Amino acid sequence: MLYYGISAKDSEKIDRLFLDIVEQKNAVSFSDFNQMLNKKLNTDFAPQVARQLLEAYKTYQPLAVSKVKE
């Protein structure tokens, strides 16, 4: 994620986003996840970046990642 300029502070925001997803009762669409990510980080990441982020976090945040549906 360093390639995309994600700082340690941004990483904490991503962790919080995943916690929010886990706490939600329902699954989250990938489109909604991408929008939530961009809003949380104040960025405009393309969907492929969000997919790479999900891939990178799938062993660290498996429950949250499993709740993001295409």
Phi and psi in radians as a Rosetta constraint file:
Dihedral C 1 N 2 CA 2 C 2 CIRCULARHARMONIC -1.046 0.35
Dihedral N 2 CA 2 C 2 N 3 CIRCULARHARMONIC -0.533 0.35
Dihedral C 2 N 3 CA 3 C 3 CIRCULARHARMONIC -1.006 0.35
Dihedral N 3 CA 3 C 3 N 4 CIRCULARHARMONIC -0.568 0.35
Dihedral C 3 N 4 CA 4 C 4 CIRCULARHARMONIC -1.683 0.35
Dihedral N 4 CA 4 C 4 N 5 CIRCULARHARMONIC 0.139 0.35
Dihedral C 4 N 5 CA 5 C 5 CIRCULARHARMONIC 1.288 0.35
Dihedral N 5 CA 5 C 5 N 6 CIRCULARHARMONIC 0.518 0.35
Dihedral C 5 N 6 CA 6 C 6 CIRCULARHARMONIC -1.455 0.35
Dihedral N 6 CA 6 C 6 N 7 CIRCULARHARMONIC 2.027 0.35
Dihedral C 6 N 7 CA 7 C 7 CIRCULARHARMONIC -1.461 0.35
Dihedral N 7 CA 7 C 7 N 8 CIRCULARHARMONIC 3.048 0.35
Dihedral C 7 N 8 CA 8 C 8 CIRCULARHARMONIC -1.084 0.35
Dihedral N 8 CA 8 C 8 N 9 CIRCULARHARMONIC -0.660 0.35
Dihedral C 8 N 9 CA 9 C 9 CIRCULARHARMONIC -1.133 0.35
Dihedral N 9 CA 9 C 9 N 10 CIRCULARHARMONIC -0.731 0.35
Dihedral C 9 N 10 CA 10 C 10 CIRCULARHARMONIC -1.096 0.35
Dihedral N 10 CA 10 C 10 N 11 CIRCULARHARMONIC -0.673 0.35
Dihedral C 10 N 11 CA 11 C 11 CIRCULARHARMONIC -1.073 0.35
Dihedral N 11 CA 11 C 11 N 12 CIRCULARHARMONIC -0.672 0.35
Dihedral C 11 N 12 CA 12 C 12 CIRCULARHARMONIC -1.117 0.35
Dihedral N 12 CA 12 C 12 N 13 CIRCULARHARMONIC -0.678 0.35
Dihedral C 12 N 13 CA 13 C 13 CIRCULARHARMONIC -1.146 0.35
Dihedral N 13 CA 13 C 13 N 14 CIRCULARHARMONIC -0.660 0.35
Dihedral C 13 N 14 CA 14 C 14 CIRCULARHARMONIC -1.141 0.35
Dihedral N 14 CA 14 C 14 N 15 CIRCULARHARMONIC -0.753 0.35
Dihedral C 14 N 15 CA 15 C 15 CIRCULARHARMONIC -1.010 0.35
Dihedral N 15 CA 15 C 15 N 16 CIRCULARHARMONIC -0.724 0.35
Dihedral C 15 N 16 CA 16 C 16 CIRCULARHARMONIC -1.145 0.35
Dihedral N 16 CA 16 C 16 N 17 CIRCULARHARMONIC -0.691 0.35
Dihedral C 16 N 17 CA 17 C 17 CIRCULARHARMONIC -1.049 0.35
Dihedral N 17 CA 17 C 17 N 18 CIRCULARHARMONIC -0.787 0.35
Dihedral C 17 N 18 CA 18 C 18 CIRCULARHARMONIC -1.124 0.35
Dihedral N 18 CA 18 C 18 N 19 CIRCULARHARMONIC -0.657 0.35
Dihedral C 18 N 19 CA 19 C 19 CIRCULARHARMONIC -1.097 0.35
Dihedral N 19 CA 19 C 19 N 20 CIRCULARHARMONIC -0.741 0.35
Dihedral C 19 N 20 CA 20 C 20 CIRCULARHARMONIC -1.043 0.35
Dihedral N 20 CA 20 C 20 N 21 CIRCULARHARMONIC -0.695 0.35
Dihedral C 20 N 21 CA 21 C 21 CIRCULARHARMONIC -1.145 0.35
Dihedral N 21 CA 21 C 21 N 22 CIRCULARHARMONIC -0.752 0.35
Dihedral C 21 N 22 CA 22 C 22 CIRCULARHARMONIC -1.077 0.35
Dihedral N 22 CA 22 C 22 N 23 CIRCULARHARMONIC -0.672 0.35
Dihedral C 22 N 23 CA 23 C 23 CIRCULARHARMONIC -1.288 0.35
Dihedral N 23 CA 23 C 23 N 24 CIRCULARHARMONIC -0.307 0.35
Dihedral C 23 N 24 CA 24 C 24 CIRCULARHARMONIC -1.275 0.35
Dihedral N 24 CA 24 C 24 N 25 CIRCULARHARMONIC 2.549 0.35
Dihedral C 24 N 25 CA 25 C 25 CIRCULARHARMONIC -1.250 0.35
Dihedral N 25 CA 25 C 25 N 26 CIRCULARHARMONIC -0.704 0.35
Dihedral C 25 N 26 CA 26 C 26 CIRCULARHARMONIC -1.771 0.35
Dihedral N 26 CA 26 C 26 N 27 CIRCULARHARMONIC 2.854 0.35
Dihedral C 26 N 27 CA 27 C 27 CIRCULARHARMONIC -1.183 0.35
Dihedral N 27 CA 27 C 27 N 28 CIRCULARHARMONIC 2.846 0.35
Dihedral C 27 N 28 CA 28 C 28 CIRCULARHARMONIC -2.035 0.35
Dihedral N 28 CA 28 C 28 N 29 CIRCULARHARMONIC 2.352 0.35
Dihedral C 28 N 29 CA 29 C 29 CIRCULARHARMONIC -1.220 0.35
Dihedral N 29 CA 29 C 29 N 30 CIRCULARHARMONIC 2.685 0.35
Dihedral C 29 N 30 CA 30 C 30 CIRCULARHARMONIC -1.044 0.35
Dihedral N 30 CA 30 C 30 N 31 CIRCULARHARMONIC -0.699 0.35
Dihedral C 30 N 31 CA 31 C 31 CIRCULARHARMONIC -1.039 0.35
Dihedral N 31 CA 31 C 31 N 32 CIRCULARHARMONIC -0.779 0.35
Dihedral C 31 N 32 CA 32 C 32 CIRCULARHARMONIC -1.135 0.35
Dihedral N 32 CA 32 C 32 N 33 CIRCULARHARMONIC -0.708 0.35
Dihedral C 32 N 33 CA 33 C 33 CIRCULARHARMONIC -1.041 0.35
Dihedral N 33 CA 33 C 33 N 34 CIRCULARHARMONIC -0.796 0.35
Dihedral C 33 N 34 CA 34 C 34 CIRCULARHARMONIC -1.062 0.35
Dihedral N 34 CA 34 C 34 N 35 CIRCULARHARMONIC -0.736 0.35
Dihedral C 34 N 35 CA 35 C 35 CIRCULARHARMONIC -1.139 0.35
Dihedral N 35 CA 35 C 35 N 36 CIRCULARHARMONIC -0.743 0.35
Dihedral C 35 N 36 CA 36 C 36 CIRCULARHARMONIC -1.097 0.35
Dihedral N 36 CA 36 C 36 N 37 CIRCULARHARMONIC -0.736 0.35
Dihedral C 36 N 37 CA 37 C 37 CIRCULARHARMONIC -1.077 0.35
Dihedral N 37 CA 37 C 37 N 38 CIRCULARHARMONIC -0.857 0.35
Dihedral C 37 N 38 CA 38 C 38 CIRCULARHARMONIC -1.106 0.35
Dihedral N 38 CA 38 C 38 N 39 CIRCULARHARMONIC -0.653 0.35
Dihedral C 38 N 39 CA 39 C 39 CIRCULARHARMONIC -1.195 0.35
Dihedral N 39 CA 39 C 39 N 40 CIRCULARHARMONIC -0.782 0.35
Dihedral C 39 N 40 CA 40 C 40 CIRCULARHARMONIC -1.089 0.35
Dihedral N 40 CA 40 C 40 N 41 CIRCULARHARMONIC -0.673 0.35
Dihedral C 40 N 41 CA 41 C 41 CIRCULARHARMONIC -1.699 0.35
Dihedral N 41 CA 41 C 41 N 42 CIRCULARHARMONIC -0.030 0.35
Dihedral C 41 N 42 CA 42 C 42 CIRCULARHARMONIC 0.943 0.35
Dihedral N 42 CA 42 C 42 N 43 CIRCULARHARMONIC 0.896 0.35
Dihedral C 42 N 43 CA 43 C 43 CIRCULARHARMONIC -2.260 0.35
Dihedral N 43 CA 43 C 43 N 44 CIRCULARHARMONIC -3.098 0.35
Dihedral C 43 N 44 CA 44 C 44 CIRCULARHARMONIC -2.377 0.35
Dihedral N 44 CA 44 C 44 N 45 CIRCULARHARMONIC 0.975 0.35
Dihedral C 44 N 45 CA 45 C 45 CIRCULARHARMONIC -1.154 0.35
Dihedral N 45 CA 45 C 45 N 46 CIRCULARHARMONIC 2.414 0.35
Dihedral C 45 N 46 CA 46 C 46 CIRCULARHARMONIC -1.221 0.35
Dihedral N 46 CA 46 C 46 N 47 CIRCULARHARMONIC 2.757 0.35
Dihedral C 46 N 47 CA 47 C 47 CIRCULARHARMONIC -0.953 0.35
Dihedral N 47 CA 47 C 47 N 48 CIRCULARHARMONIC -0.614 0.35
Dihedral C 47 N 48 CA 48 C 48 CIRCULARHARMONIC -1.139 0.35
Dihedral N 48 CA 48 C 48 N 49 CIRCULARHARMONIC -0.516 0.35
Dihedral C 48 N 49 CA 49 C 49 CIRCULARHARMONIC -1.213 0.35
Dihedral N 49 CA 49 C 49 N 50 CIRCULARHARMONIC -0.744 0.35
Dihedral C 49 N 50 CA 50 C 50 CIRCULARHARMONIC -1.083 0.35
Dihedral N 50 CA 50 C 50 N 51 CIRCULARHARMONIC -0.674 0.35
Dihedral C 50 N 51 CA 51 C 51 CIRCULARHARMONIC -1.125 0.35
Dihedral N 51 CA 51 C 51 N 52 CIRCULARHARMONIC -0.716 0.35
Dihedral C 51 N 52 CA 52 C 52 CIRCULARHARMONIC -1.122 0.35
Dihedral N 52 CA 52 C 52 N 53 CIRCULARHARMONIC -0.667 0.35
Dihedral C 52 N 53 CA 53 C 53 CIRCULARHARMONIC -1.110 0.35
Dihedral N 53 CA 53 C 53 N 54 CIRCULARHARMONIC -0.766 0.35
Dihedral C 53 N 54 CA 54 C 54 CIRCULARHARMONIC -1.049 0.35
Dihedral N 54 CA 54 C 54 N 55 CIRCULARHARMONIC -0.728 0.35
Dihedral C 54 N 55 CA 55 C 55 CIRCULARHARMONIC -1.082 0.35
Dihedral N 55 CA 55 C 55 N 56 CIRCULARHARMONIC -0.756 0.35
Dihedral C 55 N 56 CA 56 C 56 CIRCULARHARMONIC -1.155 0.35
Dihedral N 56 CA 56 C 56 N 57 CIRCULARHARMONIC -0.576 0.35
Dihedral C 56 N 57 CA 57 C 57 CIRCULARHARMONIC -1.646 0.35
Dihedral N 57 CA 57 C 57 N 58 CIRCULARHARMONIC -0.040 0.35
Dihedral C 57 N 58 CA 58 C 58 CIRCULARHARMONIC -1.127 0.35
Dihedral N 58 CA 58 C 58 N 59 CIRCULARHARMONIC -0.475 0.35
Dihedral C 58 N 59 CA 59 C 59 CIRCULARHARMONIC -1.551 0.35
Dihedral N 59 CA 59 C 59 N 60 CIRCULARHARMONIC -0.398 0.35
Dihedral C 59 N 60 CA 60 C 60 CIRCULARHARMONIC -1.497 0.35
Dihedral N 60 CA 60 C 60 N 61 CIRCULARHARMONIC -0.631 0.35
Dihedral C 60 N 61 CA 61 C 61 CIRCULARHARMONIC -2.294 0.35
Dihedral N 61 CA 61 C 61 N 62 CIRCULARHARMONIC 1.033 0.35
Dihedral C 61 N 62 CA 62 C 62 CIRCULARHARMONIC -1.072 0.35
Dihedral N 62 CA 62 C 62 N 63 CIRCULARHARMONIC -0.671 0.35
Dihedral C 62 N 63 CA 63 C 63 CIRCULARHARMONIC -1.151 0.35
Dihedral N 63 CA 63 C 63 N 64 CIRCULARHARMONIC -0.806 0.35
Dihedral C 63 N 64 CA 64 C 64 CIRCULARHARMONIC -1.106 0.35
Dihedral N 64 CA 64 C 64 N 65 CIRCULARHARMONIC -0.812 0.35
Dihedral C 64 N 65 CA 65 C 65 CIRCULARHARMONIC -1.087 0.35
Dihedral N 65 CA 65 C 65 N 66 CIRCULARHARMONIC -0.645 0.35
Dihedral C 65 N 66 CA 66 C 66 CIRCULARHARMONIC -1.182 0.35
Dihedral N 66 CA 66 C 66 N 67 CIRCULARHARMONIC -0.338 0.35
Dihedral C 66 N 67 CA 67 C 67 CIRCULARHARMONIC -1.528 0.35
Dihedral N 67 CA 67 C 67 N 68 CIRCULARHARMONIC -0.083 0.35
Dihedral C 67 N 68 CA 68 C 68 CIRCULARHARMONIC -1.618 0.35
Dihedral N 68 CA 68 C 68 N 69 CIRCULARHARMONIC 2.017 0.35
Dihedral C 68 N 69 CA 69 C 69 CIRCULARHARMONIC -1.959 0.35
Dihedral N 69 CA 69 C 69 N 70 CIRCULARHARMONIC 2.527 0.35
